[in-house]
Amino acid sequence: MTERLWGVVPAAGVGRRMGGERPKQYLPLLGRTVLEHSLAVLLGHPRMEAVAVAVQASDPHWPGLGMARDPRVVTAPGGEERMHSVLNGLRALEDRAAEEDWVLVHDAARPCLHPTDLARLVETLEGHPVGGLLALPMADTVKRADGEGAVVETVDRSHLWRALTPQMFRYRLLREALEAAVASGEMVTDESQALERLGMRPRLVAGSADNIKITHPGDLELAALFLQRRGKS
């Protein structure tokens, strides 16, 4: 039996590094918001059952989006940190998702995910006992600095990867890993780290360099360029 796919998108952040009053996931990008682009690729996968979007209760932007009323979109409460929002998204799916189903967690501010990368991630991990994530091998020379910004050493990059999203894990394992991290008080910055701290070894699946996360103002222009090149104008 083929396990079903579910999505979780933590969208409760305020995007302080972008500046301005509107969180980065709601900034306009080629006629839609950044979040709508991010959601569209997940919802476009033929096996996607539903996507839980975690937003703040006081969010004034989410209710006005057409996707908020999509029958396959579930609204979940946002949390203090990413891991809390993802856990809330998982809980919002608990009456629908089976323990061995797959959950794909995708950043709200990654609007340039390739459908082909998403398909490859799902196909690669289909029989994996744990799951994994899209990632990109480090291409730049990496420096380690001291507290004053001086170079301490050049780091061997041959086994270093940049973590991307989606990150894809079994429902039960991911929920248990995040609940354990929250209970311990340890901050995990992505879902893979939550699994890693339990001794599991997620699989890295090569993704595309244009799967960027909108963080700084110039990223919006770059994302628009990537999407236009794919004919998504």
TAQUIRA-V445313 format. One record per run of one state. SS is the DSSP state (H for helix, E for strand, L for the rest). FROM is the first residue (numbers start at 1). LEN is the number of residues. If there is no record, write none. Layout:
<<SS,FROM,LEN> <SS,FROM,LEN>>
//
This chain:
<<L,1,4> <E,5,6> <L,11,5> <H,16,3> <L,19,5> <H,24,3> <L,27,1> <E,28,2> <L,30,2> <E,32,2> <H,34,11> <L,45,3> <E,48,8> <L,56,6> <H,62,3> <L,65,1> <H,66,4> <L,70,3> <E,73,5> <L,78,4> <H,82,11> <L,93,9> <E,102,4> <L,106,9> <H,115,11> <L,126,5> <E,131,7> <L,138,4> <E,142,4> <L,146,5> <E,151,5> <L,156,5> <E,161,10> <H,171,14> <L,185,6> <H,191,6> <L,197,6> <E,203,4> <L,207,10> <H,217,13> <L,230,4>>
//
